[in-house]
Amino acid sequence: MTIDFYAWNTPNGRKISVALEEMGLPYKVHPINISKDEQFAPDFLKISPNNKIPAIVDPEGPHGKPVSIFESGAILLYLGEKTGQFLPQDLGERIPVLEWLMWQMGGFGPMPGQVHHFIALENEQDRRYGLERFSKETRRLYGVLDRRLAEHEFVADRISVADFAIIGWAWRHERHKVPLEEFPHVKRWYEAMMARPGVKRGFEVKLG
Ligand SMILES: N[C@@H](CCC(=O)N[C@@H](CS)C(=O)NCC(=O)O)C(=O)O
């Protein structure tokens, strides 16, 4: 059955379109225009109480009943569980997937997201401190990822939902002004990810 996917063309939205495409799940996009405050509409808040995209409604959730899910990390884990894809069953193998997914959710998203905010400010005084602080932290995170990918093809032992989470934000590296040439292992991984047909479709599908 078709999953209803509430999204907009942003890194957090793209994580889920990539996962849905890679998993081969049928879905229908419902664009939520966050620049027009559609994320605050009462009907949307019923499925996404934090007024943010992405969110999904799966008519065939646990016990065959419909379920709505917000927070991209929760959605990725749910889709991985549901399909048995990109999320290992074995606990030992699952641990690095959880680590790198949480790493993305807690840092490699919130930090570049702040760069996107501060870089757009016109007033130099308002911009300077925030941009310096969050750019430095974003670069540190790229360094962490680079060291991991120096020794692993993907962030966990095999390609997983954690890679889908991270690619959503790495896709915006130009916007947060991080040249991938400075992080060669991230560059190698990024190019390999972007060459995958499922990932390509996930970035091509119209989200609004
Ligand atoms: N932790 C959330 C973050 C989602 C998020 O920040 N979504 C942004 C777009 S990328 C949004 O909907 N912003 C609208 C708003 O803040 O009002 C997740 O990973 O799902």
The ligand as a Gaussian input file, in Angstrom:
#p B3LYP/6-31G(d) Opt

LIG

0 1
 N       14.824000      16.689000      13.686000
 C       13.903000      16.884000      12.601000
 C       14.254000      18.170000      11.879000
 C       13.297000      18.455000      10.745000
 C       13.497000      19.843000      10.194000
 O       14.304000      20.638000      10.699000
 N       12.729000      20.147000       9.140000
 C       12.762000      21.469000       8.562000
 C       13.078000      21.383000       7.079000
 S       14.647000      20.549000       6.795000
 C       11.396000      22.121000       8.723000
 O       10.385000      21.479000       8.515000
 N       11.371000      23.401000       9.099000
 C       10.134000      24.127000       9.252000
 C       10.068000      24.869000      10.552000
 O       11.037000      24.810000      11.343000
 O        9.079000      25.543000      10.807000
 C       13.983000      15.688000      11.641000
 O       15.085000      15.179000      11.464000
 O       12.949000      15.269000      11.092000

